[in-house]
Amino acid sequence: MRTKKWLLVAISLTFFFLLAQTAIATTSIGVEKGYDTQTIEGNQVIFTDSQTSFGPGSQVPMRTPVEGEYYWVSSVEPVKARWTFYSPGFKQVYQMEKQLSLKQRISSGEHAGKWAYADETAFTIPAFAEKGTWIAKPEVVMADGSVHSGASAEEPNIKYVGFPVTSSGGWVENLFGAPWYALNIQMPPVFWFPLILLWGPALFIGICYISPQVSETFKRGITRLQEARKKW
C-alpha cells in the first residue's frame, strides 16, 4: 500500500514538473528598435530587428506601422485590424481580426477631422515551426469597405513584416509550450490536445490502479448512473 502511495506522489510531481517547464518555454522575447529590409519571393519585407530570432513558443510582438513614433492617417474611419501570418515560402498559417489598439479623431492641425490609428499584436510561433523567415501582413479594414495594407510609414510600399525563426526548440517547448494552428484556429500545445486523448485516460486508469478508493468511487458512480437510467 505504501508503494502505491509513493507511485501516486511520483506521478503528481512529474505532472507539476511538466507544468513548470511549460511556463519556462512560453516566455516572451522582446524586439528592439532597428529596421532592415529584404526582398523575399519578390516582395519587400521589413524586419523590426534582424538580430532577434525566435523559436517554438516565442511570442513575436508586432506593430503597424513598425515605427513606434508614427501612426497612419486617413479621412475614412478605420474599423478593425487584420493580421495574416505566413511560414517560409508564404504559406498562410493563421489570420486574426481584432479591434484597433489605437484609433483617435484628430482635432486640430492640418489633419483636423481625420483619423490617426495604429495597431499592435503578438504572434506565437507554433510547435515544430519551419526554420527560416516568417512573414506577417498587417491590414486595416476601413468603414467604406476598403483595405489599407502597410507595414512601414517610412517605406509606404512595404506591406510585410519579417521575423526569423532559427531555433527548432526542444521536446519540452514543442509539446508543452507552443501552440499549433489548424482551420485558422490557434490550438493548445500538442500535449494538451490532441495527446490528452491518450494520456488522460491512461493517467486516470493508473490512479485507479494505485488508489482502490478512487476506483471504488468511480464504480459506485457508474452503478448509480445505470440505476437512474432504468428509472427513466
C-alpha positions in Angstrom: 0.0 0.0 0.0 2.8 2.4 0.9 4.4 1.6 -2.5 1.2 2.6 -4.3 1.1 5.9 -2.4 4.7 6.7 -3.4 3.8 6.0 -7.0 0.9 8.4 -6.9 3.2 11.1 -5.4 5.7 10.5 -8.1 3.1 10.9 -10.8 1.9 14.1 -9.3 5.4 15.6 -9.0 6.1 14.7 -12.6 2.9 16.4 -13.7 3.7 19.6 -11.9 7.3 19.5 -13.2 5.9 19.4 -16.8 3.7 22.4 -15.9 6.7 24.3 -14.7 8.6 23.5 -17.9 5.7 24.9 -19.9 5.8 28.2 -18.1 9.5 28.5 -18.9 9.0 27.6 -22.5 6.4 30.3 -23.2 8.5 33.2 -22.0 8.2 36.1 -24.5 11.1 37.5 -26.4 11.3 41.3 -26.9 12.2 43.1 -30.1 14.5 46.1 -30.0 14.2 49.0 -32.4 16.2 48.8 -35.6 15.0 48.2 -39.2 16.3 46.2 -42.1 14.6 45.3 -45.4 14.9 42.3 -47.8 13.3 41.1 -50.9 11.6 37.7 -50.3 9.6 35.9 -53.0 9.6 39.2 -55.0 8.1 41.1 -52.0 9.7 43.8 -49.9 9.8 42.8 -46.3 10.9 44.9 -43.3 12.5 43.4 -40.2 11.9 45.2 -36.9 15.1 43.7 -35.6 17.2 41.4 -37.8 19.4 40.5 -34.7 16.5 38.9 -32.8 15.5 35.3 -33.5 12.6 33.1 -32.3 11.7 29.5 -31.7 8.6 27.4 -30.9 6.5 29.1 -28.1 8.1 32.5 -28.5 5.8 35.5 -28.8 6.7 37.9 -31.5 5.4 41.5 -30.9 4.1 43.2 -34.0 3.0 46.8 -34.9 1.7 48.6 -37.9 3.4 50.9 -38.7 6.5 49.3 -37.3 7.9 52.7 -36.4 6.6 53.3 -32.9 6.6 57.1 -33.2 4.3 57.0 -36.3 0.6 56.5 -36.9 -1.5 56.0 -40.1 -3.8 58.9 -41.1 -7.0 58.6 -43.1 -10.1 60.6 -43.8 -12.1 57.3 -43.7 -12.7 55.8 -40.3 -10.7 52.6 -39.7 -12.8 49.7 -38.4 -10.6 46.8 -37.5 -7.1 45.3 -37.9 -6.4 42.1 -39.8 -3.1 40.2 -39.5 -2.1 37.3 -41.7 0.9 35.1 -40.8 2.9 33.0 -43.2 5.6 30.4 -42.8 8.7 30.5 -45.1 7.6 30.3 -48.7 4.5 32.4 -48.0 2.3 29.5 -46.9 -0.6 31.0 -44.8 -0.6 29.7 -41.3 -3.1 31.9 -39.4 -5.2 35.0 -39.8 -6.7 37.1 -37.0 -9.0 40.1 -36.9 -9.2 42.4 -33.9 -10.1 45.9 -32.7 -7.5 48.5 -33.4 -5.1 49.2 -30.5 -5.3 52.9 -31.2 -7.9 55.0 -33.1 -8.4 58.7 -32.5 -10.0 61.6 -34.3 -7.6 64.4 -34.9 -9.0 67.7 -33.5 -6.5 70.3 -34.8 -3.8 71.0 -37.3 -3.5 70.2 -41.0 -5.1 66.8 -40.4 -8.0 68.0 -38.3 -11.1 65.8 -38.8 -9.1 62.8 -40.0 -8.3 59.6 -38.1 -5.0 58.6 -36.7 -4.6 54.9 -36.0 -2.1 52.1 -35.3 -2.3 48.5 -34.2 -0.2 46.2 -32.0 -0.5 42.4 -31.6 1.6 39.3 -30.9 2.1 36.1 -32.8 3.1 32.8 -31.0 5.5 30.6 -33.0 3.9 27.2 -33.4 5.3 23.8 -32.4 7.8 22.2 -34.8 8.0 25.5 -36.7 9.9 25.5 -40.0 13.1 27.4 -39.8 13.5 30.5 -42.0 11.9 33.9 -42.4 8.3 34.0 -41.2 6.1 36.8 -42.6 3.2 39.0 -41.2 1.0 41.1 -43.3 -0.9 43.8 -41.4 -4.1 45.3 -42.9 -6.7 47.7 -41.7 -10.3 47.4 -42.9 -12.0 50.8 -43.4 -15.6 51.9 -42.9 -16.2 52.1 -46.6 -15.0 48.5 -47.2 -11.6 49.4 -48.5 -8.5 47.8 -47.0 -5.3 49.6 -46.1 -2.2 47.4 -46.3 1.1 48.7 -45.0 3.9 47.9 -42.6 6.2 50.9 -42.6 5.3 54.6 -42.5 8.8 55.5 -43.8 8.6 52.9 -46.6 4.9 53.0 -47.7 5.4 50.4 -50.4 6.4 47.7 -47.9 3.5 45.5 -47.0 5.1 42.7 -44.9 7.0 42.3 -41.7 9.6 39.6 -41.3 10.9 37.7 -38.3 13.5 34.9 -38.3 12.8 31.5 -36.8 16.2 30.0 -36.2 15.5 27.6 -33.3 13.6 24.3 -33.6 13.3 24.1 -29.8 13.4 21.0 -27.7 10.7 18.5 -26.9 9.5 20.5 -23.9 8.9 23.7 -26.0 7.3 21.8 -28.9 5.0 19.5 -26.8 4.1 21.7 -23.8 4.8 25.3 -24.6 4.0 26.0 -28.3 0.5 26.1 -29.9 -0.3 24.7 -33.4 -2.7 26.2 -36.0 -5.4 24.3 -37.9 -8.6 25.6 -39.7 -7.5 29.1 -38.8 -7.7 28.3 -35.1 -4.9 28.5 -32.5 -4.8 25.2 -30.8 -3.3 24.5 -27.4 0.1 22.7 -27.2 0.1 19.2 -28.6 0.5 17.6 -25.1 -2.8 19.1 -24.1 -4.6 18.5 -27.4 -4.8 16.0 -29.0 -2.4 13.9 -26.9 -4.7 14.4 -23.9 -7.0 11.8 -25.6 -4.2 9.3 -25.0 -2.5 10.2 -21.7 -5.7 11.4 -20.0 -7.4 8.0 -19.8 -4.1 6.3 -19.1 -3.4 8.6 -16.2 -6.9 8.0 -14.8 -6.5 4.2 -15.1 -3.1 4.5 -13.4 -4.6 6.5 -10.5 -7.5 4.0 -10.1 -5.0 1.1 -10.0 -2.8 2.8 -7.4 -5.7 4.0 -5.3 -8.5 1.5 -4.7 -10.6 4.2 -3.1 -10.8 6.2 -6.4 -11.6 3.1 -8.3 -14.4 2.1 -5.9 -15.8 5.7 -6.0 -15.8 5.6 -9.8 -17.6 2.2 -9.8 -20.3 3.4 -7.4 -20.9 6.4 -9.7 -21.3 4.2 -12.7 -23.8 2.0 -10.8 -25.9 4.9 -9.7 -26.0 6.3 -13.2 -27.2 2.9 -14.6 -29.9 2.8 -11.9 -31.0 6.3 -12.7 -31.3 5.4 -16.4 -33.6 2.4 -15.6 -35.9 4.7 -13.6 -36.3 7.0 -16.6 
